[in-house]
């Protein structure tokens, strides 16, 4: 899905944890309502170095009569995000979106399991806000497993505790919650859930999702994952973010994370080729 480029004014750009920022951008009323799991490509208006935009998942979205507000969570990982972190209120961005396919929610089951690693909590937060407004979600059992490197890296937790019935937190070093990897704690509880009654959604680092694929291998759980990949164009033109996927016959093909994703069914991804 190709988006449109709009100019956005920064309303908030606060460091909420070490190296992690919450940004609120006001943009045109023409900006389309994003689906949970979609993302935007962000570039500093008038700046040619770095030239390429940065992909960031939509954390939240609101619409007013004359404008829209896009909320973003991002972590400083390179030159582009380092420059973004220094932008002040009133600065301008070029914001292209919404892009990608988003999570599918038409066939939600009665139990909803969320698994996130690090900044991957952002699209899952928007997902829960979206489906939490439905009557079906009111009676669902919603369980979240979220992991971070350490206590200083934790973001978005208070918001998720207000949305989900139960939130399990772990950190690699044990400085908050349980010590270990988020997939380990999900695996311990897996016997509580049945494929027929459970929808699973996940977003996080590649190694986390690969471990999740090993855990759910040969099971019948429906699991959608949002891939975190470096992107250059955001529209599928450059093929720089292609990943190996099984087609309907089981043969290997390649799909673009930015245009065909970022959300895929976990069982469709050929992890040995990524």
Order of alpha helices (4+ residues) and beta strands (2+ residues): beta-beta-beta-beta-beta-alpha-beta-beta-alpha-alpha-beta-alpha-beta-beta-alpha-beta-alpha-beta-beta-beta-beta
